């Protein structure tokens, strides 16, 4: 398993290199990155989720077995939000950065990085578990996470702001729910519909990796200066959090694939939406952008290490 996992991760790295190499081409640039990003989230991943749920959950019984795992990622993320609060107070993080600090400890980039990594290491049968984490991640980010960033920016507002609640229902979630409905209703999709949907869905991983490669190429590494806040955050994110969750998850009586999925997603980088929302909220946008860049770079370095660890543990 270890060798196969490393090969799978290296395949993703090769796809990232394509994005890295074409980013500075005049025919690609920032517009190309934005286009592929929207194509991935709005088209490829939703179709990918429909096919995956349809094929993985072949019956209502298997579907119900999957849905029983949904409370777990909500509990994991809420736990890390509480940890973020405690650490930010203990380390006396600047008030205008506390929300950003907690966001990075609590939330992960499950779409662009998480889904491809989970699929590469564990196979497509693990994707519904990853989707359960994505739903928890999205729901809590656009409520608690958004409120924390507004607080950083000195804004008052409800935890359940109307504009943010609308963003919870994203296209990947729509795709996942469509798959659930099809399985629950025992609908048989004709081949002439299923085949193009399947082929379009398979674009998700290569497109996502090209986008990540493009993002990495556009990072100004000269801005990555280590500070106390950043050092504490990275230690929590990539050392303390996975070690703590491994200690908690290993004894629990549910299947190994679910445990591995949740452990992998904990070490994913900060969400890309995090930077956009920080700017809209008047939070410390430069600090947030730095966190996205640094966590993205470091996660690419530590993923092979954790792949080896998972291979030895499971």
Secondary structure, 3 states (H helix, E strand, C coil): CHHHHHHHHHHHHHHHHHHHHHCCCCCCHHHHHHHHHHHHHHHHHHHHHHHHHHHHCCCHHHHHHHHCCHHHHHHHHHHHHHHHHHHHHHCCCCHHHHHHHHHHHHCCCHHHHHHHHHHHHHCHHHHHHHHHHHHHHHHHHHHHHHHHHHHHCCCCCCCCCHHHHHHHCCHHHHHHHHHHHHHHCCCCCCHHHHHHHHHHHCHHHHHHHHHHHHHHHCCCHHHCCCCHHHHHHHHHHHHHHHHHHHHHHHCCCCCHHHHHHHHHHHCCCCCHHHHHHHHHHCCCHHHHHHHHHHHHHHHHHHHHHHHHHHHHHC
